[in-house]
């Protein structure tokens, strides 16, 4: 069932993007190139048809989003879990600090005396 909802959701997303991209603004590129009454959708444009298709696809998108969330959300396992058991206490100990390398400095006078 989850796979079916995801497939419908992805298809709705793709077609919704296409429907939004087909809609023209009030002053888009169609006006520049003389997109008057000789357009594909008639003189009034594609307003009515594309708006209805976009609204339908947006509804499908919303329903599949909520449906998938309901199908997959809040699943509590029957098996025991450390997160669900309050008796389980985890002891942590800090790791021991690594030994720092010792650096010894000799006085310049000491070096001259030892030679």
BELNOR-V573985 format. One record per residue. N is the residue number from 1. SS is DSSP state (A for helix, B for strand, O for the rest). BURIAL is b if it has 24 or more other C-alpha atoms within 12 Angstrom, else e. D_CENTER is the distance of its C-alpha to the mean C-alpha in Angstrom with 2 decimals. Layout:
n->N ss->SS burial->BURIAL d_center->D_CENTER
n->N ss->SS burial->BURIAL d_center->D_CENTER
//
This chain:
n->1 ss->O burial->e d_center->22.19
n->2 ss->A burial->e d_center->18.52
n->3 ss->A burial->e d_center->18.65
n->4 ss->A burial->e d_center->20.46
n->5 ss->A burial->b d_center->17.99
n->6 ss->A burial->e d_center->15.06
n->7 ss->A burial->e d_center->17.46
n->8 ss->A burial->b d_center->18.48
n->9 ss->A burial->b d_center->14.99
n->10 ss->A burial->e d_center->14.17
n->11 ss->A burial->e d_center->17.67
n->12 ss->A burial->b d_center->17.39
n->13 ss->A burial->b d_center->14.33
n->14 ss->A burial->e d_center->16.43
n->15 ss->A burial->e d_center->19.58
n->16 ss->A burial->b d_center->18.15
n->17 ss->A burial->e d_center->17.15
n->18 ss->A burial->e d_center->20.68
n->19 ss->A burial->b d_center->22.37
n->20 ss->A burial->b d_center->20.97
n->21 ss->A burial->e d_center->21.97
n->22 ss->A burial->e d_center->25.40
n->23 ss->O burial->b d_center->26.17
n->24 ss->O burial->e d_center->28.31
n->25 ss->O burial->e d_center->28.59
n->26 ss->O burial->e d_center->31.96
n->27 ss->O burial->e d_center->32.82
n->28 ss->O burial->e d_center->30.87
n->29 ss->A burial->e d_center->32.11
n->30 ss->A burial->e d_center->34.11
n->31 ss->A burial->e d_center->36.46
n->32 ss->A burial->e d_center->37.20
n->33 ss->O burial->e d_center->38.30
n->34 ss->O burial->e d_center->40.33
n->35 ss->O burial->e d_center->38.06
n->36 ss->O burial->e d_center->40.52
n->37 ss->O burial->e d_center->41.89
n->38 ss->O burial->e d_center->41.60
n->39 ss->O burial->e d_center->37.91
n->40 ss->O burial->e d_center->36.62
n->41 ss->O burial->e d_center->36.01
n->42 ss->O burial->e d_center->39.29
n->43 ss->O burial->e d_center->40.49
n->44 ss->O burial->e d_center->38.24
n->45 ss->O burial->e d_center->35.11
n->46 ss->O burial->b d_center->32.28
n->47 ss->A burial->e d_center->31.45
n->48 ss->A burial->e d_center->32.41
n->49 ss->A burial->e d_center->31.14
n->50 ss->A burial->b d_center->27.76
n->51 ss->A burial->e d_center->27.14
n->52 ss->A burial->e d_center->27.91
n->53 ss->A burial->e d_center->25.76
n->54 ss->A burial->b d_center->22.77
n->55 ss->A burial->e d_center->23.42
n->56 ss->A burial->e d_center->23.77
n->57 ss->A burial->b d_center->20.56
n->58 ss->A burial->b d_center->18.69
n->59 ss->A burial->e d_center->20.51
n->60 ss->A burial->b d_center->19.57
n->61 ss->A burial->b d_center->15.85
n->62 ss->A burial->e d_center->16.31
n->63 ss->A burial->e d_center->18.52
n->64 ss->A burial->b d_center->16.44
n->65 ss->A burial->b d_center->13.35
n->66 ss->A burial->e d_center->15.82
n->67 ss->A burial->e d_center->17.77
n->68 ss->A burial->b d_center->15.17
n->69 ss->A burial->e d_center->14.34
n->70 ss->A burial->e d_center->18.12
n->71 ss->A burial->e d_center->18.76
n->72 ss->A burial->e d_center->16.53
n->73 ss->O burial->e d_center->16.60
n->74 ss->O burial->e d_center->19.33
n->75 ss->O burial->e d_center->21.10
n->76 ss->O burial->e d_center->23.82
n->77 ss->O burial->e d_center->25.55
n->78 ss->O burial->e d_center->29.34
n->79 ss->O burial->e d_center->29.77
n->80 ss->O burial->e d_center->30.53
n->81 ss->O burial->e d_center->27.94
n->82 ss->O burial->e d_center->28.59
n->83 ss->O burial->e d_center->26.16
n->84 ss->O burial->e d_center->28.13
n->85 ss->O burial->e d_center->31.55
n->86 ss->O burial->e d_center->32.96
n->87 ss->O burial->e d_center->35.95
n->88 ss->O burial->e d_center->34.12
n->89 ss->O burial->e d_center->34.53
n->90 ss->O burial->e d_center->33.26
n->91 ss->O burial->e d_center->35.63
n->92 ss->O burial->e d_center->34.42
n->93 ss->O burial->e d_center->36.84
n->94 ss->O burial->e d_center->36.36
n->95 ss->O burial->e d_center->37.11
n->96 ss->O burial->e d_center->40.44
n->97 ss->O burial->e d_center->40.54
n->98 ss->O burial->e d_center->41.55
n->99 ss->O burial->e d_center->45.01
n->100 ss->O burial->e d_center->45.13
n->101 ss->O burial->e d_center->47.44
n->102 ss->O burial->e d_center->50.71
n->103 ss->O burial->e d_center->51.95
n->104 ss->O burial->e d_center->55.61
n->105 ss->O burial->e d_center->57.18
n->106 ss->O burial->e d_center->60.80
n->107 ss->O burial->e d_center->62.92
n->108 ss->A burial->e d_center->64.34
n->109 ss->A burial->e d_center->67.78
n->110 ss->A burial->e d_center->67.21
n->111 ss->A burial->e d_center->66.42
n->112 ss->A burial->e d_center->69.58
n->113 ss->A burial->e d_center->71.70
n->114 ss->A burial->e d_center->70.44
n->115 ss->O burial->e d_center->71.48
//
